[in-house]
Amino acid sequence: MSRRNPRLSAHVHGLKKAQGRQADVAPFLQTNLEEPLSEVLWNSPDAVACRNLALSTCFVEGIKNGNLNPTAFGGYMVQDSVYCCKAKYSIDAAICRAPDGDVKTYLEKESESYEGYYEELFTKWHIDDPTGISLSQACQSYADFEHLVASTEDTIYMIVAMIPCMKLWPWLGKQLEQGDHGVYNEWYQNNFDPTYDGYKVLDAFVDDAAAQGTIDDVKAMEVFSRCMQGEYEFFNSANI
């Protein structure tokens, strides 16, 4: 039995460049102030566009139809193994800067989950030294951006950065739940499980921070949008 993807357990564009779009996102935020911030982020035009683009990628379409080219699948999985390793160390960087409390405790558990998951993938895909894997620009820049957030921003923004993949993957599963996915049925269930709702824990952290005034909604939108873009770009890079 495969270990469950830690996304379902609960790019380098730096922040300075992202913050240049504040004027673009501010009007959208201003008109949605009555909604929880987590919902505003998820339903923003950028997020909606990226998740629909992800749904139409060759990778996701191939999982849906059970006919994804095995070379494309293997290439994605080798890279995802390394991405999860990098994500674990980004989470660790956030833990080092986090105050004691529920968020830190949550991240500590996530770090353990990611470590177990990538170690299992390293065994399956015969990866001894992850530095020997050549990552696509999409995967590398996404991982680098998450590390930038984890190592330079308040911990709540790392939570924001983690939500896109944890919320997108079950959403994709919901869109694909009808039909037979062939040889990818088990992978679909372990990764695109449409019943998963563990992302609600992260949503609650973000909404609590918004209620307490300890998160900047514009910066949160920029981080969320960049990471949602990273999810789409990584899926889209899985081709031959």
N, C-alpha and C positions, 0 to 999 in steps of 0.2 A: 504494500500500500504506500503510495507516494505521500510525502509530507505535504500538508496543505500550504499553499502559497501564503506567505505572511501578509500579503495585501488583503487576504481574506481572513486574517486572524483579527482581530479587531478591524547643454546648449550654451560657449559661455556668453550669455547676455547677462551682464551684472546688474545689480539693483540700480546703479546710477542711470544706466540706459533705460531700464524699465520705468523709472520714476519720471522720465520725460513724457510719459503718456498720461500723467495725472489729469490734465485738462480734458482728455478724452473720456476717462472713466468717471470723473466726478459727477457729470449730469445724470448718468445712469444710477449711481449710488444715491444721489439726492432724491430721485423719484421713487426709490424703493426703501426708504428709511423705516417703514413700518414692518417690513419682513425681517426675520432672523438673518444675520449676516451670512450664515452658512448657506442659506437658500439664495440670497442675493448673488453670492459668488458662483454657485452652481448654475444659476439661471441667467448669468450675464451673457451678452451676445457672443463674446469670445469663447466662453466655455461651451455654449450650445453649438457653435460652429465647429469647434475642435472635436467634440464627441461625435458629431455627425460625420465629420471627416474620418475619424478613427473607425467608425462603423463601416465605411465604404472602402477601407484599405484592402489590399489583396490578402494580407494576413488574416484579418477578421472575416472577410468573405470566405477565405479558404477553410477556416475553422468551421464556419457556419455550414458549408457544403460538404465538408469532409474530404476536400480535394486539394488542400494546401500542399504545394510542392514540398516534399520532405527536406530538400536542401535549404529552402527558405526557412522552414520551421527549425531545422537544426542550427542554422546561423543565428536565428533570433534567440534560441534557447541558450546557446553558448554565451552570447552577449548579455542576456538577461541574468545568467548566473553571476557574471562579473558585476553587472549593475547592482544586483542584490547585495553583493559583498561591499561595494562602494556605499550603498545606502545604509548598511549596518554601521559603517564608520562615520557617516554623516550623522546618524542618530546618536552615536556615541559622543560626537562633538557637541551636539545639542544638549545631551545629558550633562556634560561637564559644565555647561553654562547655565543650567536650569536650577531654579530654587527648589528646595524640598517641597513636595506636594504631589497632587494627583497626576499632574502632567509628567513630572519626572518619573514617577512610578510606572506610568503607562509606557513611556519611552524605554525604560529599562527592560520591560517585558518584550517590547517590540524588537529591541536589539537582540535578545536571546532568540526570538523567532526567526529573524533574518539570518542570524548566524547558523542555526540548524538547517535552514532551508538552503542557503547557498552551499553549505558543506555537502549536503546531499546531492545537489546539482553538480558540484565539482566531481563527485564520485561517478555520477551517471555519465557525465560528458568528458570524463578523463582529463580534467583540468588540474594540473599540479601547481602551476605558477600563473595566476591571473594576469600578471603584468606582461605575459607573453601573448595575450589575446589582443588583437587589433580591433578596437571598437569603432563603430560607425560614428560619424560626426554627430548624428542625432543622439545616440546613446551617451557619448562622452560629454557633450555639452549639457545634457539634462542632468547627469550625475554631478557634473561640476557646479551647476547652478544650485542644486540642492545642498551641496557641501558649503557653498558660499553663504547661503541662508543660514545653515546650521551653525557655522563658525563665526558669523558676524552679526546676526540679528537676534532679537529677543526670541526665546524658545517658542512662543506662540506662533511665530511665522514658520517654524519647522513643522508644526502641526498643520498649518495651512498648506505647506508644500506637500505633505503626505496625503492630503484628502483626495486630490484628483485621481490617482491610481486606485485608491481604496474604494472610491465611489464610482469611477468609470467602469471598472471591470465587471461588477455585478450588473450595472446598467447595460453594458454590452450583452451580457448573458441573457438579460430579460428580452432583448431584441432578437436573440438567436434561439430562444428556448424551444421553439417549434421545429421538429424535424430531427433527423438522424445526422450526427456529425462524424459518422464513420470511425476511423481509427483515432479521431481526436475526441471521442466522447468522454473518456476519463480526464483528459487534460481540460476540456471544457468545464466539467463538473468541479474540478479542483481549482480552477482559475477564474472562470466566468460564472460561478454559481449565482443564479439570479435571486436566490433567497437570502443571500448574505446582507446583513445590515449593520455590521460592526463599525462601519464608518460613522454611525450616529454618535459614537463616543467622541470622535474628533470634532464633529459638528458641534457637540455640546460644549467642548472646550472653547471653540471659537466664539460661540454665542455668549458664553459666560464672560469671556474677555471683553466682548463688545458691550455687554451690560455694565461691566465694571470700568469701562473706558480705558482699558489697558492694551488695546489694539487699534492701529490706524487702518481704517477701512480702505483707503486708497492703496496703501502699501500691501495690505492683504489681497486686494484685487489683482495687483501686479504680480505678486508671487503665485497666486492661484492660477492666473491666466498663463503665466510662463510654464508652469508645471503641467497644466492641461495641454498646452502646445507640445511640451516634451513627450507626453504620452502618445499623442497623435504622430509626431515625427518619428518616434521609435518604432511604432507599428508600421509606419509607412516605409521605413528603411528595410523592412524584412522582405526583400525580393531578390531575384536572381537575374 
